Each structure stands twice: as C-alpha cells, then as structure tokens.
C-alpha cells in the first residue's frame, strides 16, 4: 500500500457528513494523536480500540479499511 490509511480516509471528510465513514474521517482529522503514517490494520485497530471514543462501532473502521485495502491493490 502506497499511502497511509489516514491519508486515504481524509478524502471522505465532509462538512456535513452523510454517512458513518465521513463522520469517522472528520473525527480522525480532529484527533491529533491518530497514527497518520501507519498502513497496518492491527496498529490502527489497536489505537482506535483504546482511543477511538468517537467511533460508534469498530465496524465503521472495518468498512473504511476494506475500501482502503481494495483501493491500494495494484
């Protein structure tokens, strides 16, 4: 994968989020401790489990990760 998950997620930021991934992107942007240069699912997942109080469910992260993984396949 060439770009970090955070970089990928930022394309979903929206002033008026219309879905859970956009809301997640907005909150991740505001989270100054979010692991911005990480491409590893387990590292980001662990971070969110401990610090992702803004996520209603980890399934939102899983869905965003699937989009990320499929977009980064060469």
Buried (B, 14 or more C-beta within 10 A) or exposed (E): EEEBBBEBBBEBBEEEBEEBBBBBBBBBBEBEEBBBEBBEBEEBBEBBEEEBEBBEEEEBBEBBBEBBBEEEEE
